[in-house]
Amino acid sequence: MSVLSIGTFDGLHLGHQKLLARMREIARLEELQSIVVTYKDHPAFVLSQKALPKLLCPWEIKQQELMKLGIDRVEVLEFDAELAATSAEDFLEKILIPRWQPKVIVVGYDSHFGKNRRGNRSFLEDRAEQFGYRVEYISPQLYGGNPVSSTIIRELLCQGDIKTANDLLGRYYRLSGKVGKGIARGREFGFPTANLILSNPHQLLPREGIYLSRAILGESRFFGLTNIGKSPTVKHTGIVEIETFLMDFSGDIYGDSLQVELISYLREEKMFANTDALVQAMRMDLIHARRLISGGLS
């Protein structure tokens, strides 16, 4: 028997965390297994022909965070055309009930499943007695009088308000991928950078600019300066890239897995008159970053 919730959980923000905390509590009190049923990618990529939402949590980050939050099992469904066409009735009767035998199904204010999103709170409550489960509703976590949502966090990130976005996420916003080849000009200036190639190209890139960041390499952590932008002083491709200078680090990490947490927005990216001016600005960025770190970041 289980306590179960189903959803995209993109972001795993404070609202999601409130729901998951209640799941853990129920699991402990009633000796149940806590199970989150989710999707590897956002359902909108199958359902919509319009502009698609950018992901806050690619699969590997979502999996990591769910485990950190103490969920016993994470079950992943491939959201394809067949699943999109599955009615809420069939989803409940042929998938949720036989596979995971829920004693409790926990829902939030925007929980839904099945074709046309019919599998909502009232749908589940209407069938609770028939299938022998109960429904627990978790009220939304509010921010500025509105529910905390992935949409609000996306807007904040695009505005460069990384602090508020991080507050609503309950952690630093994290980009994930592998270190790829760049043009290696940074090494010439004394600022060698790791060029992050996102594992999921649908992940949201926040506002272009320079960020104080923290790089995660295996079990090691290094503060860094991350430039999200086109580097117009030294490049002319017009392609937005993610380049991180790791403080107090040296070594070849090409091809390694890398995650970059964005801590603070320092400034906009600029076109400098020459590389000397660029290097001077980078030195000032480094001084600013070290002051922030010495002020209590960990």
N, C-alpha and C positions, 0 to 999 in steps of 0.2 A: 504494500500500500504506500501511497505517496501523497505529498503536498506538492501541487504542480502549478506552474504558470507558463503561459505561452505568449510570445511576442518577438518583435524584432530586437528590442532592447538596444537600439543604436545609441551609443554614448554612455550607457550605464550611468546616467546622471543621478542627482540626488533623489529625483522622483522614483527612478527605478530602484535605487538603493533602499528607499523606505519600504517598498513592496517586498524586496528580497529579504530585508531584515525581519519582516513579519513572517515570511516563509520559514526562515531559520527558526524563529521562535515556535511556530506551530510544529515544525519537525521535532524540535527538542521536547516540547510538552507532550506530544502525542506519539512519540517514537516512530516517526515516519521518515521516509527518505525524501529530501527536497530535490525536485527535478525542474529544470528550466528547459522548455522546448523552444528553440529559436531557429533562425535561418542563417546560412553562411553568407548570403548577400541580401541586400535590401529587396523586398518584394516589388518595389516600384520599378525595378529593372525588367521585370516580366510584365507588370500590369500597365505601365504607362508608355505612351508615345511622346509625351511632353518632356519638358526639361526635368531631369531627374535629380533627386537630392544627393548631395555628396555625403559619403559615409563619414561618421565620426569615429567609428570603431570597426576597422577591418577584423576579419575573423580571428586572427591570432591575438589581437588585443582584447577582443570581447571574451575569448576563452580564458585568457590570463586573469582578467578582472573578475569574471564570475567565480573562478576558483579562489581568488583572494577574498571574495565576499562570502565564502563558506558554503557555496551550493554543492550538494553531494554529487549530482550528475547533470551534465549538459548534453541534451539530445539535439542533434542538428538535422533539420529537414532541408532538402534541396527544393527551393521554391521554383518550380517549373510550371509550364502551361497546364499540366495535368493537375497539380496541386491547386493552382489558381482557380481551376474549374470545379474543384471539389466543394460540394455544398457543406454548410455548417453542420447539418445533420449527419452526413457521412463522415465528416472530419471527427466529430465527437464519437459516433458509434463505432466507426471502423478503425480509427487511429488512436485517439486519446484514451478511450476507456480500455480497449483490449491490451494496448501496449504498456500503459503505465499505471493502470488501476488507481486513479486518484481518489483519495478519501476527501481531500480538500482541493478546490481550485481557487487560486488567488487571482483577482483581477484588479486593474487600475481603472482610471476614468476613461481611458482610450483603448482598453483591451478589446480585441476582436480577432476573429479567424473565419475561414471559410469564404465561399464565393459571395461577393458583394458585401463582405465584412459583417455578415449576419450573426456570427457567433460572438455576441456581446454579453454583457452582464445579465440582462433580462432573459436572453436565450438560455443561458446556463442555469439560471434560477428556475425557469419553467420546467427543466428536465432533471433537476437535482434529485427529487424523490425517486424518479424512475430508475436512475442509474446509481443511486446510493452514495452520492457525494454531497458536500455542502459548498457554498460559494462564500468567499470572504472578499469584501470590497475594501480597497485601500484608497483613501482620499488623496488628491494630488498634493505634492509639495509646491508651495507657492513662492513666486518671485515677482515682486512689484504688483501683487494682486492677481497674477496669472499663474497657471500651472507651469512648473519647470518643464521644458520640452526640448527635444533635439533641434527643432526649428529655431527656437530662441538662441540656442547655443551656436548654431551655424551662423546666424546673423551677427552675433557678438564676435565670432572669430573673423568673419569677413570685414568687420569694422576695425579689427586690431585690438579689441578690448579683451586681451588674453586673460587679464586678472579676473574679470567677472565670469568669463567662460570657464576658467579653471575652478572658480568658487562653485559654480553650478554643477560642474562635473564631479567635484569632490576630489580632484587630483589634477595634475598637469596634463594638458592636451598632448597627445603623443603621436608622432609620425613613425611609421614602421616600414622597414624594407631591408635592402642590402646596399653595401657600398659599391658604387660603380665608378667607371673611369670618367674623369673630367679633363679639362685642358691643362691642369696642373700649374696654372699661373700663380696660384697662391703661395706655392713653395718659394717662388722667386722673391716674394715680398716678405718672407718670414712668417707667413700665415698659411701653412698647408691645410687644406680642407678635405673632409670626407664628403663625397657627392652621394646623397641618399637617393636611391631608386625605389620608389614606393612599391610595396608588395601588391597593393591593390590600387590601380590607377584611379579608382573612383573615390579614394579618400580625399576629404576636403583639405585644401591648402588655405591657411588663413591669409590675412592681408599681407601683401609683400612688405618686406622690411627686414630690419636686423633685430634679432631676439637674443636675450640671455637664455641659454638652454642647458639641458643636461643630457649627455649621451650615455646610452646603456649598451655596453659591449659585453655580452655574456654576464658574468657576475660583477663586472667592473662598472664604475660610474665616473664620469668626467664632466665637469662644467664646460660649457662651450659658448661660442658665438655662432648663431645660425643665421645665414642670409637666405631668405626666400625671395627670389627675384631673378632678374635678367642680367645682373652684373654688367651694366652698360658701359662702364669705364674700360673694361678689358675684353668684353664679348660683344658680338654683334649679331647673335642668332635670334634674339627676341624670345628665346625659350625660357620659361620660368624653371629654375632649378632650386634644389635644397642643398646648401653647402654649409658644413659645420666645421669650424676651427675648434679642436679639442684642446682645452687648457691643460698644461702640465702633462702632455702625452706625446710620445713619439713612437712610431712603428708603422708597419704596413698592414692595413686592415682591408685592402681591396678584396671584395667578394664576401666579406663577413656580414653577418646579420647585424643590423643596427636599429635602435629605436632612439628617437630624439624627443625629449619632453620640452615643451616651450613654456618658459617661466615668466618672462617679462618682455614687453615690447620696448625696444630701446629707441629706434628712430626709423624714418623712412629710408628706403634705398635711394641713392642719389647718383647723378652723373657728374663725376669730378673732372676737372680740367686736365689732370694728368695722374699718373700712377702714384707720384709722390704725395699728392693731396689725398688720394685714396688710402695710402698706407698710414698717413697721419690720422685720418678719421678712424681707421681700424684700431690704431693705438689708443685713441680716446675712448672708443667703444670698450676696449679691454679694461681700461682704467675704471670706467663706469660699471662694468660687469663685476669686477673684483670688489668694488665698494658695496654693491648690492649683496654679493655673497658674504662679505664680512659683516653685513648687517643682520645676518641670521638665517640665511637660506641653508637648507640641508639636502 
